[in-house]
Amino acid sequence: MEELLSVGRVSGTHHLKGAVKVTSNIDGIEVLEGNRVMVELSTGEIKILTVTKVAPMVGKKWTMEFKEITNKTDAGIIQNGVIKARRDILGITEEEFLANDVIGMKAITEEGELLGEVVDVYETAAHDIYVIEDEEYETMIPDVDVFIKKLDFDKKEILVSIIDGMREKKREIKE
């Protein structure tokens, strides 16, 4: 598993001094204050930034300030960038993983059939549900041992067992 975890996305600028709004996909994002993070831009460019301040807004929205960004123009450059941080800063060991670590992994049945790629993870009171899509089908699989047989982070694959009703043909949207 890679050492860096995606912790949020820059959703916009916050004020003239270069703060940005961040939508967090983890709890406890304030631990990043005083640490360096990587921001991966949509162009593929990477920026290494030092977090100087993290403040809550509402829900999973936060404001974040960086030592290297001091104005709104520079902050605009990292808009829509994905913020990644080291696992050890977040207090997550190599044996642990976050739900969003599985996004992008290929799901394969025990019979060897490729179901598609994990595109989303829904949190429910009982367990997470992995949403897997290919061109034609959407499959929803609960994150329980009966259905999720093996997570292979090196191969970026999930070995799954499915039952009738989990896999449905995507509906065509008529205009």
PyMOL CGO cylinders between C-alpha atoms (Angstrom):
from pymol import cmd
from pymol.cgo import CYLINDER

trace = [
    CYLINDER, 0.00, 0.00, 0.00, 1.31, 3.45, -0.78, 0.3, 1, 1, 1, 1, 1, 1,
    CYLINDER, 1.31, 3.45, -0.78, 2.59, 5.51, 2.11, 0.3, 1, 1, 1, 1, 1, 1,
    CYLINDER, 2.59, 5.51, 2.11, 0.44, 8.58, 1.29, 0.3, 1, 1, 1, 1, 1, 1,
    CYLINDER, 0.44, 8.58, 1.29, -3.31, 8.73, 1.88, 0.3, 1, 1, 1, 1, 1, 1,
    CYLINDER, -3.31, 8.73, 1.88, -5.79, 11.04, 0.22, 0.3, 1, 1, 1, 1, 1, 1,
    CYLINDER, -5.79, 11.04, 0.22, -7.22, 13.16, 3.03, 0.3, 1, 1, 1, 1, 1, 1,
    CYLINDER, -7.22, 13.16, 3.03, -9.24, 15.74, 1.13, 0.3, 1, 1, 1, 1, 1, 1,
    CYLINDER, -9.24, 15.74, 1.13, -9.77, 17.98, -1.87, 0.3, 1, 1, 1, 1, 1, 1,
    CYLINDER, -9.77, 17.98, -1.87, -9.25, 21.74, -2.21, 0.3, 1, 1, 1, 1, 1, 1,
    CYLINDER, -9.25, 21.74, -2.21, -12.73, 23.04, -3.10, 0.3, 1, 1, 1, 1, 1, 1,
    CYLINDER, -12.73, 23.04, -3.10, -11.87, 26.73, -3.47, 0.3, 1, 1, 1, 1, 1, 1,
    CYLINDER, -11.87, 26.73, -3.47, -10.15, 29.79, -2.09, 0.3, 1, 1, 1, 1, 1, 1,
    CYLINDER, -10.15, 29.79, -2.09, -11.25, 31.27, 1.23, 0.3, 1, 1, 1, 1, 1, 1,
    CYLINDER, -11.25, 31.27, 1.23, -9.85, 34.81, 1.52, 0.3, 1, 1, 1, 1, 1, 1,
    CYLINDER, -9.85, 34.81, 1.52, -7.29, 37.18, 0.01, 0.3, 1, 1, 1, 1, 1, 1,
    CYLINDER, -7.29, 37.18, 0.01, -4.40, 35.88, 2.15, 0.3, 1, 1, 1, 1, 1, 1,
    CYLINDER, -4.40, 35.88, 2.15, -4.35, 32.49, 0.43, 0.3, 1, 1, 1, 1, 1, 1,
    CYLINDER, -4.35, 32.49, 0.43, -6.43, 30.21, 2.69, 0.3, 1, 1, 1, 1, 1, 1,
    CYLINDER, -6.43, 30.21, 2.69, -8.35, 27.46, 0.91, 0.3, 1, 1, 1, 1, 1, 1,
    CYLINDER, -8.35, 27.46, 0.91, -11.54, 25.53, 1.60, 0.3, 1, 1, 1, 1, 1, 1,
    CYLINDER, -11.54, 25.53, 1.60, -10.99, 21.79, 1.92, 0.3, 1, 1, 1, 1, 1, 1,
    CYLINDER, -10.99, 21.79, 1.92, -13.54, 18.99, 1.81, 0.3, 1, 1, 1, 1, 1, 1,
    CYLINDER, -13.54, 18.99, 1.81, -12.08, 16.32, 4.08, 0.3, 1, 1, 1, 1, 1, 1,
    CYLINDER, -12.08, 16.32, 4.08, -12.64, 12.60, 3.63, 0.3, 1, 1, 1, 1, 1, 1,
    CYLINDER, -12.64, 12.60, 3.63, -11.12, 11.69, 7.00, 0.3, 1, 1, 1, 1, 1, 1,
    CYLINDER, -11.12, 11.69, 7.00, -11.86, 12.56, 10.60, 0.3, 1, 1, 1, 1, 1, 1,
    CYLINDER, -11.86, 12.56, 10.60, -9.21, 14.50, 12.50, 0.3, 1, 1, 1, 1, 1, 1,
    CYLINDER, -9.21, 14.50, 12.50, -7.76, 16.49, 9.60, 0.3, 1, 1, 1, 1, 1, 1,
    CYLINDER, -7.76, 16.49, 9.60, -6.52, 19.08, 12.12, 0.3, 1, 1, 1, 1, 1, 1,
    CYLINDER, -6.52, 19.08, 12.12, -3.55, 16.78, 12.89, 0.3, 1, 1, 1, 1, 1, 1,
    CYLINDER, -3.55, 16.78, 12.89, -2.04, 18.04, 9.63, 0.3, 1, 1, 1, 1, 1, 1,
    CYLINDER, -2.04, 18.04, 9.63, -1.33, 21.44, 11.21, 0.3, 1, 1, 1, 1, 1, 1,
    CYLINDER, -1.33, 21.44, 11.21, 2.44, 21.96, 11.32, 0.3, 1, 1, 1, 1, 1, 1,
    CYLINDER, 2.44, 21.96, 11.32, 3.11, 19.09, 8.87, 0.3, 1, 1, 1, 1, 1, 1,
    CYLINDER, 3.11, 19.09, 8.87, 3.99, 18.93, 5.19, 0.3, 1, 1, 1, 1, 1, 1,
    CYLINDER, 3.99, 18.93, 5.19, 1.47, 17.54, 2.73, 0.3, 1, 1, 1, 1, 1, 1,
    CYLINDER, 1.47, 17.54, 2.73, 1.44, 16.80, -0.97, 0.3, 1, 1, 1, 1, 1, 1,
    CYLINDER, 1.44, 16.80, -0.97, -1.16, 18.44, -3.21, 0.3, 1, 1, 1, 1, 1, 1,
    CYLINDER, -1.16, 18.44, -3.21, -1.70, 16.61, -6.49, 0.3, 1, 1, 1, 1, 1, 1,
    CYLINDER, -1.70, 16.61, -6.49, -3.18, 18.96, -9.09, 0.3, 1, 1, 1, 1, 1, 1,
    CYLINDER, -3.18, 18.96, -9.09, -5.53, 17.84, -11.86, 0.3, 1, 1, 1, 1, 1, 1,
    CYLINDER, -5.53, 17.84, -11.86, -2.67, 18.48, -14.32, 0.3, 1, 1, 1, 1, 1, 1,
    CYLINDER, -2.67, 18.48, -14.32, -0.61, 15.83, -12.51, 0.3, 1, 1, 1, 1, 1, 1,
    CYLINDER, -0.61, 15.83, -12.51, 1.69, 18.48, -11.04, 0.3, 1, 1, 1, 1, 1, 1,
    CYLINDER, 1.69, 18.48, -11.04, 2.72, 17.94, -7.41, 0.3, 1, 1, 1, 1, 1, 1,
    CYLINDER, 2.72, 17.94, -7.41, 3.16, 20.67, -4.80, 0.3, 1, 1, 1, 1, 1, 1,
    CYLINDER, 3.16, 20.67, -4.80, 4.68, 20.05, -1.36, 0.3, 1, 1, 1, 1, 1, 1,
    CYLINDER, 4.68, 20.05, -1.36, 3.19, 22.48, 1.15, 0.3, 1, 1, 1, 1, 1, 1,
    CYLINDER, 3.19, 22.48, 1.15, 3.47, 23.13, 4.90, 0.3, 1, 1, 1, 1, 1, 1,
    CYLINDER, 3.47, 23.13, 4.90, 0.13, 23.37, 6.70, 0.3, 1, 1, 1, 1, 1, 1,
    CYLINDER, 0.13, 23.37, 6.70, 0.15, 26.34, 9.11, 0.3, 1, 1, 1, 1, 1, 1,
    CYLINDER, 0.15, 26.34, 9.11, -3.50, 26.42, 10.15, 0.3, 1, 1, 1, 1, 1, 1,
    CYLINDER, -3.50, 26.42, 10.15, -6.56, 24.15, 9.96, 0.3, 1, 1, 1, 1, 1, 1,
    CYLINDER, -6.56, 24.15, 9.96, -9.96, 25.45, 11.10, 0.3, 1, 1, 1, 1, 1, 1,
    CYLINDER, -9.96, 25.45, 11.10, -13.41, 23.86, 10.95, 0.3, 1, 1, 1, 1, 1, 1,
    CYLINDER, -13.41, 23.86, 10.95, -16.21, 25.34, 8.84, 0.3, 1, 1, 1, 1, 1, 1,
    CYLINDER, -16.21, 25.34, 8.84, -19.23, 23.03, 8.70, 0.3, 1, 1, 1, 1, 1, 1,
    CYLINDER, -19.23, 23.03, 8.70, -19.51, 19.24, 8.44, 0.3, 1, 1, 1, 1, 1, 1,
    CYLINDER, -19.51, 19.24, 8.44, -16.51, 17.92, 6.50, 0.3, 1, 1, 1, 1, 1, 1,
    CYLINDER, -16.51, 17.92, 6.50, -15.52, 21.40, 5.27, 0.3, 1, 1, 1, 1, 1, 1,
    CYLINDER, -15.52, 21.40, 5.27, -12.40, 23.06, 6.68, 0.3, 1, 1, 1, 1, 1, 1,
    CYLINDER, -12.40, 23.06, 6.68, -10.18, 26.02, 5.92, 0.3, 1, 1, 1, 1, 1, 1,
    CYLINDER, -10.18, 26.02, 5.92, -6.49, 25.39, 5.53, 0.3, 1, 1, 1, 1, 1, 1,
    CYLINDER, -6.49, 25.39, 5.53, -3.54, 27.77, 5.28, 0.3, 1, 1, 1, 1, 1, 1,
    CYLINDER, -3.54, 27.77, 5.28, -0.09, 26.95, 3.93, 0.3, 1, 1, 1, 1, 1, 1,
    CYLINDER, -0.09, 26.95, 3.93, 3.28, 28.61, 4.60, 0.3, 1, 1, 1, 1, 1, 1,
    CYLINDER, 3.28, 28.61, 4.60, 4.05, 28.69, 0.86, 0.3, 1, 1, 1, 1, 1, 1,
    CYLINDER, 4.05, 28.69, 0.86, 0.75, 30.29, -0.24, 0.3, 1, 1, 1, 1, 1, 1,
    CYLINDER, 0.75, 30.29, -0.24, 0.20, 33.92, 0.74, 0.3, 1, 1, 1, 1, 1, 1,
    CYLINDER, 0.20, 33.92, 0.74, -2.39, 35.24, -1.74, 0.3, 1, 1, 1, 1, 1, 1,
    CYLINDER, -2.39, 35.24, -1.74, -5.64, 34.29, -3.44, 0.3, 1, 1, 1, 1, 1, 1,
    CYLINDER, -5.64, 34.29, -3.44, -4.01, 33.89, -6.88, 0.3, 1, 1, 1, 1, 1, 1,
    CYLINDER, -4.01, 33.89, -6.88, -1.56, 31.23, -5.63, 0.3, 1, 1, 1, 1, 1, 1,
    CYLINDER, -1.56, 31.23, -5.63, -4.37, 29.53, -3.69, 0.3, 1, 1, 1, 1, 1, 1,
    CYLINDER, -4.37, 29.53, -3.69, -6.43, 29.34, -6.89, 0.3, 1, 1, 1, 1, 1, 1,
    CYLINDER, -6.43, 29.34, -6.89, -3.69, 27.29, -8.54, 0.3, 1, 1, 1, 1, 1, 1,
    CYLINDER, -3.69, 27.29, -8.54, -4.27, 24.37, -6.16, 0.3, 1, 1, 1, 1, 1, 1,
    CYLINDER, -4.27, 24.37, -6.16, -8.08, 24.42, -6.49, 0.3, 1, 1, 1, 1, 1, 1,
    CYLINDER, -8.08, 24.42, -6.49, -9.46, 20.89, -7.07, 0.3, 1, 1, 1, 1, 1, 1,
    CYLINDER, -9.46, 20.89, -7.07, -6.11, 19.46, -5.96, 0.3, 1, 1, 1, 1, 1, 1,
    CYLINDER, -6.11, 19.46, -5.96, -6.09, 16.28, -3.88, 0.3, 1, 1, 1, 1, 1, 1,
    CYLINDER, -6.09, 16.28, -3.88, -4.33, 16.64, -0.53, 0.3, 1, 1, 1, 1, 1, 1,
    CYLINDER, -4.33, 16.64, -0.53, -2.28, 13.62, 0.50, 0.3, 1, 1, 1, 1, 1, 1,
    CYLINDER, -2.28, 13.62, 0.50, -0.51, 13.01, 3.79, 0.3, 1, 1, 1, 1, 1, 1,
    CYLINDER, -0.51, 13.01, 3.79, 1.77, 10.36, 5.28, 0.3, 1, 1, 1, 1, 1, 1,
    CYLINDER, 1.77, 10.36, 5.28, 0.05, 7.55, 7.16, 0.3, 1, 1, 1, 1, 1, 1,
    CYLINDER, 0.05, 7.55, 7.16, 2.17, 8.08, 10.28, 0.3, 1, 1, 1, 1, 1, 1,
    CYLINDER, 2.17, 8.08, 10.28, 1.01, 11.73, 10.60, 0.3, 1, 1, 1, 1, 1, 1,
    CYLINDER, 1.01, 11.73, 10.60, -2.58, 10.49, 10.58, 0.3, 1, 1, 1, 1, 1, 1,
    CYLINDER, -2.58, 10.49, 10.58, -1.84, 7.73, 13.11, 0.3, 1, 1, 1, 1, 1, 1,
    CYLINDER, -1.84, 7.73, 13.11, -2.74, 4.98, 10.63, 0.3, 1, 1, 1, 1, 1, 1,
    CYLINDER, -2.74, 4.98, 10.63, -0.50, 1.93, 10.48, 0.3, 1, 1, 1, 1, 1, 1,
    CYLINDER, -0.50, 1.93, 10.48, 0.37, -0.07, 7.36, 0.3, 1, 1, 1, 1, 1, 1,
    CYLINDER, 0.37, -0.07, 7.36, -2.02, -2.81, 8.53, 0.3, 1, 1, 1, 1, 1, 1,
    CYLINDER, -2.02, -2.81, 8.53, -4.94, -0.36, 8.67, 0.3, 1, 1, 1, 1, 1, 1,
    CYLINDER, -4.94, -0.36, 8.67, -6.65, 1.24, 5.72, 0.3, 1, 1, 1, 1, 1, 1,
    CYLINDER, -6.65, 1.24, 5.72, -9.25, 3.90, 5.05, 0.3, 1, 1, 1, 1, 1, 1,
    CYLINDER, -9.25, 3.90, 5.05, -12.36, 3.27, 3.01, 0.3, 1, 1, 1, 1, 1, 1,
    CYLINDER, -12.36, 3.27, 3.01, -11.08, 5.55, 0.26, 0.3, 1, 1, 1, 1, 1, 1,
    CYLINDER, -11.08, 5.55, 0.26, -7.90, 3.40, -0.05, 0.3, 1, 1, 1, 1, 1, 1,
    CYLINDER, -7.90, 3.40, -0.05, -10.01, 0.88, -2.00, 0.3, 1, 1, 1, 1, 1, 1,
    CYLINDER, -10.01, 0.88, -2.00, -11.30, 3.42, -4.54, 0.3, 1, 1, 1, 1, 1, 1,
    CYLINDER, -11.30, 3.42, -4.54, -9.76, 2.64, -7.90, 0.3, 1, 1, 1, 1, 1, 1,
    CYLINDER, -9.76, 2.64, -7.90, -9.10, -1.02, -7.07, 0.3, 1, 1, 1, 1, 1, 1,
    CYLINDER, -9.10, -1.02, -7.07, -10.33, -3.71, -9.48, 0.3, 1, 1, 1, 1, 1, 1,
    CYLINDER, -10.33, -3.71, -9.48, -12.96, -6.12, -8.14, 0.3, 1, 1, 1, 1, 1, 1,
    CYLINDER, -12.96, -6.12, -8.14, -12.63, -9.73, -9.28, 0.3, 1, 1, 1, 1, 1, 1,
    CYLINDER, -12.63, -9.73, -9.28, -14.94, -12.63, -8.41, 0.3, 1, 1, 1, 1, 1, 1,
    CYLINDER, -14.94, -12.63, -8.41, -13.61, -15.90, -7.04, 0.3, 1, 1, 1, 1, 1, 1,
    CYLINDER, -13.61, -15.90, -7.04, -14.36, -17.35, -10.49, 0.3, 1, 1, 1, 1, 1, 1,
    CYLINDER, -14.36, -17.35, -10.49, -11.99, -14.80, -12.07, 0.3, 1, 1, 1, 1, 1, 1,
    CYLINDER, -11.99, -14.80, -12.07, -14.60, -12.45, -13.60, 0.3, 1, 1, 1, 1, 1, 1,
    CYLINDER, -14.60, -12.45, -13.60, -13.68, -8.74, -13.58, 0.3, 1, 1, 1, 1, 1, 1,
    CYLINDER, -13.68, -8.74, -13.58, -16.65, -6.81, -12.14, 0.3, 1, 1, 1, 1, 1, 1,
    CYLINDER, -16.65, -6.81, -12.14, -15.11, -3.39, -12.62, 0.3, 1, 1, 1, 1, 1, 1,
    CYLINDER, -15.11, -3.39, -12.62, -13.49, -0.74, -10.48, 0.3, 1, 1, 1, 1, 1, 1,
    CYLINDER, -13.49, -0.74, -10.48, -14.44, 0.56, -7.03, 0.3, 1, 1, 1, 1, 1, 1,
    CYLINDER, -14.44, 0.56, -7.03, -15.79, 4.08, -7.68, 0.3, 1, 1, 1, 1, 1, 1,
    CYLINDER, -15.79, 4.08, -7.68, -17.29, 4.94, -4.29, 0.3, 1, 1, 1, 1, 1, 1,
    CYLINDER, -17.29, 4.94, -4.29, -17.70, 3.73, -0.73, 0.3, 1, 1, 1, 1, 1, 1,
    CYLINDER, -17.70, 3.73, -0.73, -20.93, 4.35, 1.17, 0.3, 1, 1, 1, 1, 1, 1,
    CYLINDER, -20.93, 4.35, 1.17, -20.81, 4.35, 4.95, 0.3, 1, 1, 1, 1, 1, 1,
    CYLINDER, -20.81, 4.35, 4.95, -23.76, 2.73, 6.70, 0.3, 1, 1, 1, 1, 1, 1,
    CYLINDER, -23.76, 2.73, 6.70, -24.37, 2.08, 10.39, 0.3, 1, 1, 1, 1, 1, 1,
    CYLINDER, -24.37, 2.08, 10.39, -23.56, -1.62, 9.97, 0.3, 1, 1, 1, 1, 1, 1,
    CYLINDER, -23.56, -1.62, 9.97, -20.65, -1.59, 7.46, 0.3, 1, 1, 1, 1, 1, 1,
    CYLINDER, -20.65, -1.59, 7.46, -19.28, 0.12, 4.37, 0.3, 1, 1, 1, 1, 1, 1,
    CYLINDER, -19.28, 0.12, 4.37, -20.65, -0.72, 0.93, 0.3, 1, 1, 1, 1, 1, 1,
    CYLINDER, -20.65, -0.72, 0.93, -18.28, -0.75, -2.06, 0.3, 1, 1, 1, 1, 1, 1,
    CYLINDER, -18.28, -0.75, -2.06, -19.76, 0.56, -5.32, 0.3, 1, 1, 1, 1, 1, 1,
    CYLINDER, -19.76, 0.56, -5.32, -18.15, -1.16, -8.30, 0.3, 1, 1, 1, 1, 1, 1,
    CYLINDER, -18.15, -1.16, -8.30, -18.80, -0.11, -11.88, 0.3, 1, 1, 1, 1, 1, 1,
    CYLINDER, -18.80, -0.11, -11.88, -17.88, -1.11, -15.39, 0.3, 1, 1, 1, 1, 1, 1,
    CYLINDER, -17.88, -1.11, -15.39, -19.35, 0.07, -18.70, 0.3, 1, 1, 1, 1, 1, 1,
    CYLINDER, -19.35, 0.07, -18.70, -22.61, -1.86, -18.29, 0.3, 1, 1, 1, 1, 1, 1,
    CYLINDER, -22.61, -1.86, -18.29, -23.11, -2.78, -14.63, 0.3, 1, 1, 1, 1, 1, 1,
    CYLINDER, -23.11, -2.78, -14.63, -23.07, -1.36, -11.12, 0.3, 1, 1, 1, 1, 1, 1,
    CYLINDER, -23.07, -1.36, -11.12, -22.38, -3.74, -8.25, 0.3, 1, 1, 1, 1, 1, 1,
    CYLINDER, -22.38, -3.74, -8.25, -22.82, -2.93, -4.56, 0.3, 1, 1, 1, 1, 1, 1,
    CYLINDER, -22.82, -2.93, -4.56, -20.95, -5.19, -2.16, 0.3, 1, 1, 1, 1, 1, 1,
    CYLINDER, -20.95, -5.19, -2.16, -21.08, -4.93, 1.65, 0.3, 1, 1, 1, 1, 1, 1,
    CYLINDER, -21.08, -4.93, 1.65, -17.68, -4.88, 3.34, 0.3, 1, 1, 1, 1, 1, 1,
    CYLINDER, -17.68, -4.88, 3.34, -18.18, -8.11, 5.27, 0.3, 1, 1, 1, 1, 1, 1,
    CYLINDER, -18.18, -8.11, 5.27, -16.08, -11.29, 5.20, 0.3, 1, 1, 1, 1, 1, 1,
    CYLINDER, -16.08, -11.29, 5.20, -18.80, -13.26, 3.41, 0.3, 1, 1, 1, 1, 1, 1,
    CYLINDER, -18.80, -13.26, 3.41, -18.42, -11.06, 0.30, 0.3, 1, 1, 1, 1, 1, 1,
    CYLINDER, -18.42, -11.06, 0.30, -14.99, -9.39, 0.54, 0.3, 1, 1, 1, 1, 1, 1,
    CYLINDER, -14.99, -9.39, 0.54, -12.57, -12.32, 0.47, 0.3, 1, 1, 1, 1, 1, 1,
    CYLINDER, -12.57, -12.32, 0.47, -9.23, -10.55, 0.06, 0.3, 1, 1, 1, 1, 1, 1,
    CYLINDER, -9.23, -10.55, 0.06, -7.85, -7.02, -0.35, 0.3, 1, 1, 1, 1, 1, 1,
    CYLINDER, -7.85, -7.02, -0.35, -4.57, -6.97, -2.28, 0.3, 1, 1, 1, 1, 1, 1,
    CYLINDER, -4.57, -6.97, -2.28, -3.18, -3.43, -2.11, 0.3, 1, 1, 1, 1, 1, 1,
    CYLINDER, -3.18, -3.43, -2.11, -0.03, -4.37, -4.05, 0.3, 1, 1, 1, 1, 1, 1,
    CYLINDER, -0.03, -4.37, -4.05, -2.05, -5.60, -7.06, 0.3, 1, 1, 1, 1, 1, 1,
    CYLINDER, -2.05, -5.60, -7.06, -4.85, -3.04, -6.40, 0.3, 1, 1, 1, 1, 1, 1,
    CYLINDER, -4.85, -3.04, -6.40, -7.40, -5.87, -6.50, 0.3, 1, 1, 1, 1, 1, 1,
    CYLINDER, -7.40, -5.87, -6.50, -10.27, -7.06, -4.35, 0.3, 1, 1, 1, 1, 1, 1,
    CYLINDER, -10.27, -7.06, -4.35, -11.34, -10.69, -4.46, 0.3, 1, 1, 1, 1, 1, 1,
    CYLINDER, -11.34, -10.69, -4.46, -15.11, -10.85, -3.96, 0.3, 1, 1, 1, 1, 1, 1,
    CYLINDER, -15.11, -10.85, -3.96, -18.01, -13.24, -3.78, 0.3, 1, 1, 1, 1, 1, 1,
    CYLINDER, -18.01, -13.24, -3.78, -21.37, -11.95, -5.00, 0.3, 1, 1, 1, 1, 1, 1,
    CYLINDER, -21.37, -11.95, -5.00, -24.96, -13.16, -4.87, 0.3, 1, 1, 1, 1, 1, 1,
    CYLINDER, -24.96, -13.16, -4.87, -27.99, -12.45, -7.05, 0.3, 1, 1, 1, 1, 1, 1,
    CYLINDER, -27.99, -12.45, -7.05, -29.23, -8.90, -6.70, 0.3, 1, 1, 1, 1, 1, 1,
    CYLINDER, -29.23, -8.90, -6.70, -25.86, -7.26, -6.06, 0.3, 1, 1, 1, 1, 1, 1,
    CYLINDER, -25.86, -7.26, -6.06, -25.11, -6.60, -9.73, 0.3, 1, 1, 1, 1, 1, 1,
    CYLINDER, -25.11, -6.60, -9.73, -27.53, -4.51, -11.75, 0.3, 1, 1, 1, 1, 1, 1,
    CYLINDER, -27.53, -4.51, -11.75, -27.47, -3.22, -15.28, 0.3, 1, 1, 1, 1, 1, 1,
    CYLINDER, -27.47, -3.22, -15.28, -27.00, 0.54, -15.40, 0.3, 1, 1, 1, 1, 1, 1,
    CYLINDER, -27.00, 0.54, -15.40, -30.06, 2.45, -16.50, 0.3, 1, 1, 1, 1, 1, 1,
    CYLINDER, -30.06, 2.45, -16.50, -29.88, 4.52, -19.64, 0.3, 1, 1, 1, 1, 1, 1,
    CYLINDER, -29.88, 4.52, -19.64, -30.70, 8.16, -19.12, 0.3, 1, 1, 1, 1, 1, 1,
    CYLINDER, -30.70, 8.16, -19.12, -33.14, 9.36, -21.77, 0.3, 1, 1, 1, 1, 1, 1,
    CYLINDER, -33.14, 9.36, -21.77, -33.10, 13.02, -22.70, 0.3, 1, 1, 1, 1, 1, 1,
]
cmd.load_cgo(trace, "trace")
